[in-house]
Amino acid sequence: MSYLVLARKWRPKKFAEVVGQQHVLRALINGLDQNRLHHAFLFAGTRGVGKTTLARIFAKSLNCEQGISSTPCGECNSCIEVDNGRFVDLIEVDAASRTKVDDTRELLDNVQYAPSRGRYKVYLIDEVHMLSTSSFNALLKTLEEPPPHVKFLFATTDPQKLPVTILSRCLQFNLRRLDIKQIAEHLAFILQQENIDFEAEALHQIAFAADGSMRDALSLLDQAIAFAGGTVSAEIVSQMLGSVSQQQLMQLLEAFANKDAKALLAHTDELASLGRDFVVVLDGLMTSLQRIATLQLVADTEPLDQQDDAALEQFASVFSAETVQLLYQIALHGKRDMPYAADPRSGFEMTLLRMLSFQPQVANTNVGQPPVKKSQADTPSVPVSAPVNASIQPDINDSVTETTTVHYSTAVAPTETPDQAPIASPAIDIKEPTIEPKTDSVVKSDSRAQSTETVDLSVSSEAEQLAGLTTANWTALIAQLKLSAFARQLADHCAFIRADKHKIYLSVAPELQHLANDKSVAKLETAVSKQLQFEVTLVFVEASDTENVPTLAAERAQQAAELQQNAVDAIHNDPVVEQIKNAFNARIIDTTIKPL
């Protein structure tokens, strides 16, 4: 007897044997058991998910000699003939080879005749989307009002190509792609029945390569059995598929963590000697990075593979979330650009070196250990004009000056003249070496001026600290607070009035009164108390008497305006810009000048 391939030998013969597709099975089983049967069914889905199999089981259920049921006996003549593909009342048509309207008309000429053996005459049309427009038109009338003894079963991989007039006359069932776990478990069951030894990792690789198709998985399993000649092992399957093992992916990730370019090139040599497809390697690398990102954000996610997830969790603690996202994006772009590389290996090596060179920060070289947390001293602080924290004492030199390097860009537009049309000129990026903006935050040399601007709050009495609080101290204080949303807006726009008896009196402009709601005030009060290290109460008063009191937002706006004015002055006084104006009869558009 000739060998029967696994895809045919283990094709389900009843609904209970179908893997997955529970949403379709439920509808079909209920319809058969309750005898609520539509005249046309459309099964849509990718290849190898069970469209034709479900249609055949459904036809067997309709014509079983024991009666219409979701559990056909499988022993009567009708069931046996359906399983063997020779039931006379099951007409299977391949629409891909019979696309002409004449073929469809010939098929429909026999619809009116009663079934020969069974209860129903079932027309199973595979790849129905391949029919021509004329064939669909010929089918419409019969499909809408068929004889009571006829059922139509359609299968297609591309339901979008079907006319809406056909779709509206059918019950449509969309079959889903099978996940890796479902395929691997079914393959393990088949190998146990076939008495063939296997490794779970090998079945996982086959299920991944099948891409949701059970038929593809069974075909690959047939190939793996023939290739192995015994035990279906992970190494054998990797060689057969040309895929990359999880261990090789871990070695690449470890090289990224250690910033070891030499190791990366050595692993590339190993992959090339094994004949691995570099596009497949990038796919595996992106899959691992996606899993790492998932483990970083959702720590209690359901593990796909216990051993693999345990290894990836180590890298989740080594790489930052930004690094993982960047590595994934570079790998994705490298896969896209692979066809344009000089050769696949050089394109793959360049992608790995790019992933190594452009990591946003240095990864922890000790794999498996959590990253070192930055101390508060390493955290950049917001520059303020006066210190507030009682534990920090400033050290100010009278001769200190601040130099700021500002880059400017401007667009020079030509001036229209009667005899000359406007000349379009591109935006010009001009870098000014060093500009010293005029700001109120420059330290003054007069010690008496310093004493009025800076107040030492490191005293034992809380009341004295509040008494020494000034407008400058207040703006410096709120600049250091970690706030967001409305609380941040309220802090930036509130003006300091006075402070006494653990109360700080503030005001906001009338048009910003909506910011001072209970929730925002409570958040700001909590943050200020935490910063001052004792409880205070914020009291908001009317702003009519305090219109000229500065706020943090006002100070920032003033500094931005001064920077903008410095930028404008630098452009107007630049000799290169002056030469461009003279050469092109141009003018400077001040609104396009932005300090960078």
C-alpha positions in Angstrom: 0.0 0.0 0.0 1.3 3.4 -0.9 2.3 5.9 1.8 -0.3 8.4 2.9 1.0 11.7 3.8 0.3 13.0 7.3 -1.9 15.9 6.0 -4.3 13.4 4.5 -3.9 10.6 7.0 -4.7 12.9 10.0 -7.3 15.0 8.3 -10.3 15.4 10.7 -13.3 13.3 10.0 -15.6 14.8 12.6 -16.0 18.2 14.3 -14.5 17.0 17.6 -11.1 16.3 15.8 -10.8 19.8 14.4 -8.1 21.9 16.0 -9.2 25.5 16.9 -11.9 27.3 15.0 -14.3 27.0 17.9 -16.3 30.0 16.8 -17.1 28.3 13.5 -17.7 24.9 15.0 -20.2 26.2 17.5 -22.4 27.8 14.8 -22.3 24.7 12.6 -23.0 22.2 15.4 -25.9 24.3 16.7 -27.4 24.6 13.2 -27.2 20.9 12.6 -28.6 19.9 16.0 -31.4 22.3 15.7 -32.0 21.7 12.0 -31.7 25.4 11.2 -29.7 25.1 8.0 -29.0 27.9 5.6 -28.7 27.0 1.9 -25.2 28.7 1.3 -22.1 28.7 3.5 -18.9 30.6 2.8 -15.7 29.5 4.6 -12.9 32.1 4.4 -9.4 32.0 5.7 -5.8 31.5 4.8 -4.4 28.2 3.4 -4.4 25.1 5.6 -6.8 26.2 8.4 -9.6 23.8 7.6 -12.0 25.3 5.1 -12.4 22.3 2.8 -12.2 19.9 5.8 -15.1 21.6 7.6 -17.1 21.7 4.4 -16.7 17.9 3.9 -17.6 17.1 7.5 -20.6 19.4 7.1 -21.7 17.5 4.0 -21.2 14.2 5.8 -23.4 15.4 8.7 -26.2 16.4 6.2 -26.2 13.0 4.5 -25.4 10.5 7.3 -27.9 7.6 7.1 -28.4 7.9 10.9 -30.0 11.3 10.3 -28.9 15.0 10.3 -26.6 15.5 13.3 -23.4 17.2 14.3 -21.9 13.8 15.1 -22.1 11.6 11.9 -21.6 7.9 12.6 -18.7 7.5 10.1 -19.7 3.9 9.5 -22.6 4.1 7.1 -22.1 4.0 3.3 -22.7 7.7 2.9 -20.1 8.6 5.6 -17.5 6.2 4.2 -18.0 7.5 0.6 -17.7 11.1 1.7 -14.4 10.3 3.5 -13.1 8.5 0.4 -14.1 11.3 -1.9 -16.6 9.3 -4.0 -20.0 10.3 -2.7 -22.1 10.9 -5.8 -24.1 13.8 -4.3 -21.1 15.7 -3.1 -20.0 17.7 -6.2 -16.5 19.2 -5.6 -15.5 21.9 -8.0 -12.2 23.7 -8.4 -13.1 27.2 -9.4 -9.6 28.0 -10.3 -9.7 25.6 -13.3 -13.4 26.2 -14.2 -13.7 29.9 -14.3 -15.7 30.2 -17.5 -19.4 31.0 -17.5 -20.1 27.9 -19.6 -18.7 25.7 -16.9 -20.9 27.3 -14.3 -24.0 27.0 -16.5 -23.2 23.3 -17.1 -22.9 22.8 -13.4 -26.2 24.5 -12.6 -28.1 22.5 -15.2 -28.2 19.6 -12.8 -29.3 21.6 -9.7 -32.9 20.9 -10.3 -32.6 17.1 -10.1 -33.0 15.4 -6.8 -30.0 13.7 -5.1 -29.2 10.2 -6.1 -28.2 8.6 -2.8 -28.1 11.2 -0.1 -30.5 13.6 1.6 -29.0 16.7 0.0 -27.0 17.5 -3.1 -24.0 19.5 -1.9 -22.0 21.7 -4.2 -18.5 22.4 -2.7 -16.8 25.1 -4.8 -13.2 25.7 -3.7 -11.4 28.9 -4.4 -14.7 30.5 -5.4 -13.2 33.9 -5.8 -11.5 32.7 -9.0 -14.8 32.6 -10.9 -15.4 35.2 -13.5 -17.9 38.0 -13.3 -20.2 36.2 -15.8 -20.0 33.0 -13.7 -21.1 34.9 -10.6 -24.0 36.5 -12.4 -25.1 33.0 -13.6 -24.9 31.7 -10.1 -26.9 34.5 -8.4 -30.4 33.4 -9.1 -29.9 29.8 -8.2 -27.9 30.9 -5.1 -30.8 33.1 -3.9 -33.6 30.6 -4.4 -32.1 27.1 -4.7 -34.2 23.9 -4.6 -34.8 22.6 -1.1 -32.5 19.6 -1.7 -29.4 21.7 -2.6 -26.7 23.2 -0.3 -23.9 25.4 -1.5 -20.5 25.3 0.3 -17.9 27.9 -0.8 -14.3 28.1 0.3 -12.0 31.0 -0.5 -8.7 32.5 0.7 -9.7 36.0 -0.6 -13.3 36.9 0.3 -12.7 40.5 -0.7 -12.8 39.5 -4.4 -16.3 38.1 -4.1 -19.1 40.4 -5.3 -21.3 41.7 -2.5 -24.3 40.2 -4.2 -22.8 36.7 -3.5 -21.7 37.6 0.1 -25.2 38.8 1.0 -26.6 35.4 0.1 -24.3 33.3 2.2 -23.5 32.7 5.8 -19.9 33.8 6.1 -17.5 32.1 8.5 -14.0 33.5 8.9 -11.5 30.9 9.9 -8.6 32.1 12.0 -4.9 31.3 11.7 -3.9 28.7 14.3 -1.4 29.8 16.9 1.9 28.2 17.6 0.8 26.4 20.7 -2.2 24.8 19.0 -0.1 23.5 16.1 2.7 22.2 18.3 0.4 20.3 20.6 -1.4 18.7 17.6 2.0 17.7 16.1 3.0 16.2 19.4 -0.2 14.1 19.5 0.4 12.9 15.9 4.0 11.9 16.6 2.9 10.0 19.8 0.4 8.1 17.7 3.1 7.4 15.1 5.5 6.2 17.8 8.2 8.7 16.7 10.5 10.4 19.2 10.7 14.2 19.1 11.9 17.3 21.0 9.4 20.0 22.0 11.7 22.7 20.6 11.7 21.1 17.2 7.9 21.1 17.1 7.9 24.8 18.2 10.1 25.6 15.2 7.9 23.8 12.8 4.8 25.5 14.2 6.5 28.9 13.9 7.5 28.2 10.2 3.9 27.0 9.4 2.7 30.5 9.9 -0.8 29.5 11.2 -1.4 26.7 8.7 -1.9 23.2 10.0 -1.5 21.7 6.6 1.9 23.4 6.2 2.9 22.2 9.6 2.0 18.6 8.7 3.9 18.8 5.4 7.0 20.2 7.3 6.6 17.4 9.8 6.6 14.8 7.0 9.8 16.4 5.7 11.4 16.5 9.2 10.7 12.8 9.7 12.3 11.9 6.4 15.2 14.2 7.1 15.9 12.9 10.6 15.5 9.3 10.0 14.7 8.8 13.6 14.1 11.4 16.4 12.8 14.8 15.3 15.3 17.0 17.1 15.6 20.8 17.2 19.0 20.7 15.5 17.7 18.6 12.6 14.7 20.9 12.1 17.0 24.0 12.3 19.2 22.5 9.5 16.1 21.6 7.5 14.4 25.0 7.8 17.6 27.0 7.7 16.3 28.8 10.8 18.3 30.2 13.7 18.2 28.6 17.1 17.2 30.4 20.3 20.7 29.9 21.6 22.2 31.7 18.6 19.8 34.6 19.1 20.8 34.8 22.8 24.4 35.0 21.8 23.6 38.0 19.5 21.7 39.7 22.3 24.5 39.1 24.7 27.0 40.7 22.3 24.7 43.7 22.0 24.6 44.0 25.8 28.4 43.7 26.1 29.0 46.0 23.1 31.2 43.3 21.6 31.6 44.0 17.9 34.1 41.1 17.5 31.7 38.6 18.9 29.0 39.9 16.6 31.2 39.3 13.5 32.1 35.9 14.9 28.5 34.9 15.2 27.8 36.1 11.7 30.6 33.8 10.4 29.0 30.9 12.2 25.5 31.7 10.8 27.0 32.0 7.3 28.8 28.7 7.6 25.6 27.0 8.7 23.8 28.4 5.6 21.3 30.4 7.6 19.1 32.9 5.8 20.0 36.3 7.2 16.4 37.6 6.7 15.2 34.7 8.8 17.8 35.6 11.5 16.6 39.2 11.6 13.0 37.9 11.9 14.0 35.8 14.9 15.9 38.7 16.4 12.9 41.0 16.1 10.7 38.4 17.7 13.0 38.2 20.7 13.2 42.0 21.0 9.4 42.2 20.8 9.2 39.6 23.6 11.7 41.5 25.7 9.7 44.7 25.3 6.5 42.9 26.4 8.2 41.5 29.5 9.5 44.9 30.4 6.0 46.5 30.3 3.9 43.5 31.4 5.9 41.5 33.9 3.1 39.0 34.6 2.3 38.2 31.0 1.6 34.5 30.2 4.9 32.8 29.1 5.1 31.5 25.6 8.0 29.2 26.5 9.3 28.9 30.1 12.9 28.4 29.2 13.0 31.1 26.5 11.2 33.6 28.7 13.6 33.0 31.6 16.5 33.8 29.3 14.8 36.9 27.8 13.9 38.2 31.3 17.6 38.7 32.0 18.0 40.9 28.9 14.8 42.8 29.9 16.7 44.0 33.0 19.9 44.7 31.0 18.5 46.8 28.2 16.4 49.9 28.7 13.0 50.2 27.0 14.4 52.8 24.6 17.3 50.6 23.6 14.9 47.7 22.8 12.6 49.8 20.7 15.6 51.3 18.8 17.2 47.9 18.2 13.8 46.6 16.9 13.4 49.5 14.5 17.0 49.2 13.2 16.5 45.5 12.6 13.2 46.2 10.8 14.9 48.8 8.5 17.8 46.4 7.9 15.4 43.7 6.7 13.7 46.2 4.4 17.1 47.3 3.0 18.5 43.8 2.6 17.7 43.5 -1.2 19.6 46.7 -1.8 22.8 45.6 0.0 25.9 44.5 -2.0 25.3 40.9 -0.7 23.1 39.5 2.1 25.9 39.0 4.5 27.3 42.5 4.3 23.8 43.9 4.7 23.3 41.7 7.8 26.6 42.7 9.3 25.9 46.4 8.7 22.6 46.1 10.4 24.2 44.4 13.4 26.9 47.1 13.6 24.3 49.8 13.3 22.3 48.2 16.2 25.5 48.2 18.2 26.6 51.7 17.4 23.4 53.6 17.9 22.3 52.3 21.3 21.0 55.3 23.3 22.9 54.4 26.4 25.5 51.9 27.7 23.8 48.6 28.6 24.8 46.7 31.7 27.6 44.3 30.8 26.7 41.8 33.4 23.8 39.8 31.9 21.2 38.7 34.4 21.9 41.6 36.9 19.5 44.6 37.2 20.7 47.9 35.8 22.4 50.3 38.1 20.0 53.0 39.2 21.1 56.6 38.9 21.5 58.5 42.1 19.9 61.8 42.7 23.2 63.5 42.3 23.4 62.2 38.7 19.9 63.6 37.9 20.1 66.9 36.1 18.3 69.6 38.0 16.4 72.6 36.7 18.6 75.8 36.8 17.2 78.3 39.3 18.2 81.7 40.4 18.0 81.0 44.1 18.3 77.8 46.2 15.4 76.5 48.3 16.3 73.0 49.6 17.5 73.5 53.1 20.1 70.7 52.7 21.9 72.4 49.8 24.1 75.5 50.2 25.2 77.4 47.1 28.7 78.4 46.4 28.6 81.5 44.3 31.6 83.4 43.0 31.3 87.1 42.3 33.2 86.8 39.0 31.1 83.9 37.5 29.5 84.7 34.2 27.4 82.5 32.0 28.1 82.0 28.3 25.4 80.5 26.1 26.0 79.1 22.6 22.9 79.7 20.4 22.3 78.5 16.8 20.0 80.4 14.6 18.2 79.6 11.4 16.4 82.0 9.1 14.7 82.3 5.8 15.8 85.2 3.6 13.1 86.3 1.2 13.8 88.5 -1.8 12.2 91.9 -2.0 9.9 92.5 -4.9 10.9 95.2 -7.4 9.0 96.5 -10.4 11.5 95.0 -12.9 12.4 91.8 -11.1 10.1 89.0 -10.0 10.6 87.5 -6.5 13.5 85.2 -6.3 12.9 82.0 -4.2 15.8 81.3 -1.9 16.2 78.4 0.4 16.2 78.6 4.2 19.7 79.3 5.4 21.1 77.7 8.6 23.6 80.1 10.1 25.5 79.2 13.3 26.6 82.0 15.6 29.6 81.1 17.6 28.9 82.5 21.0 26.1 84.8 22.3 25.8 86.2 25.8 22.1 86.9 26.3 21.1 89.5 28.7 19.1 87.8 31.5 18.2 88.8 35.0 19.6 85.5 36.3 23.2 86.6 35.8 25.0 86.6 39.1 25.7 90.1 40.4 29.0 90.9 42.0 27.5 93.1 44.7 27.2 91.0 47.8 24.4 93.2 49.1 22.4 92.4 45.9 23.0 88.8 46.6 21.6 89.0 50.0 18.4 90.4 48.7 18.0 87.8 45.9 19.1 84.7 47.9 17.7 83.6 51.3 19.3 80.9 53.3 16.5 78.6 54.4 18.7 76.2 56.3 17.6 77.3 59.8 16.0 75.4 62.5 12.7 77.3 62.7 10.1 76.6 60.1 8.5 80.0 60.6 11.8 81.7 59.8 12.1 79.7 56.6 8.7 80.9 55.6 9.5 84.4 56.6 12.6 84.3 54.4 10.6 83.1 51.3 10.6 85.6 48.5 9.4 85.7 44.9 12.8 84.5 43.6 12.8 81.6 46.1 9.3 80.7 45.2 10.0 80.5 41.5 13.1 78.4 42.2 11.1 76.2 44.5 8.3 75.4 42.1 10.8 74.9 39.2 12.1 71.8 41.1 8.7 70.2 41.8 7.7 67.1 39.8 4.2 67.9 38.7 2.1 67.3 35.6 -1.1 68.4 33.9 -3.2 71.1 35.6 -1.0 71.1 38.8 2.1 72.0 36.7 0.2 74.8 34.9 -1.0 76.1 38.2 2.5 76.1 39.7 3.9 77.9 36.7 1.3 80.7 36.7 0.8 81.3 40.4 2.4 84.5 41.9 3.9 84.6 45.4 2.3 87.2 47.8 3.5 86.4 51.3 4.1 83.6 53.8 3.3 83.4 57.5 2.2 80.8 60.1 2.6 77.8 57.7 0.5 79.5 55.1 1.7 80.6 51.7 -0.5 83.2 50.0 -0.6 83.0 46.2 -2.6 84.4 43.3 -3.4 83.6 39.7 -4.6 85.8 36.9 -8.4 86.0 36.5 -8.3 84.2 33.1 -6.5 81.3 34.8 -8.8 80.9 37.8 -9.9 77.5 36.4 -6.5 76.1 37.2 -6.9 76.6 40.9 -9.3 73.7 41.4 -9.3 71.6 44.5 -7.4 68.7 43.0 -4.7 70.8 41.5 -4.3 72.9 44.7 -4.0 69.7 46.7 -1.3 68.2 44.5 0.7 71.5 44.5 0.3 71.8 48.3 1.6 68.2 48.8 4.6 68.8 46.5 5.5 72.1 48.2 5.3 70.5 51.7 7.5 67.6 50.6 10.1 70.0 49.1 10.1 72.2 52.3 10.0 69.1 54.5 7.2 70.5 56.7 3.4 70.9 56.2 2.2 74.2 54.6 -1.2 75.4 53.4 -1.6 77.3 50.1 -4.1 80.1 50.1 -5.2 81.7 46.9 -6.3 85.4 47.0 -7.6 87.8 44.5 -5.1 89.0 41.9 -6.3 92.6 41.6 -3.6 93.9 44.0 -0.8 91.7 42.6 -0.9 92.2 38.9 2.8 93.0 38.6 4.0 90.0 40.7 6.2 87.8 38.5 5.5 84.1 37.9 7.7 81.2 36.7 5.8 81.2 33.4 6.4 85.0 33.0 10.1 84.6 33.7 10.4 81.9 31.1 8.5 83.9 28.6 10.8 86.9 29.2 13.9 84.8 28.8 12.5 83.3 25.6 11.8 86.8 24.3 15.3 87.9 25.1 16.8 84.9 23.4 14.6 85.5 20.3 15.7 89.2 20.2 19.3 88.2 20.5 18.8 85.8 17.6 17.2 88.5 15.5 20.0 90.9 16.3 22.6 88.3 15.4 21.0 87.7 12.0 20.7 91.3 11.1 24.3 92.0 12.2 25.7 89.0 10.4 28.0 90.0 7.4 27.2 86.8 5.5 23.5 87.5 5.7 24.2 91.1 4.6 26.0 89.8 1.5 23.1 87.5 0.7 20.7 90.4 0.9 22.8 92.5 -1.4 23.4 89.7 -3.9 19.7 88.6 -4.2 18.0 91.9 -3.4 16.4 90.0 -0.4 14.9 90.9 2.9 14.9 89.1 6.3 11.7 87.6 7.6 12.0 88.0 11.3 9.3 85.6 12.1 11.3 82.7 10.6 14.3 83.3 12.9 14.3 80.8 15.8 17.0 80.2 18.4 18.1 76.5 18.3 
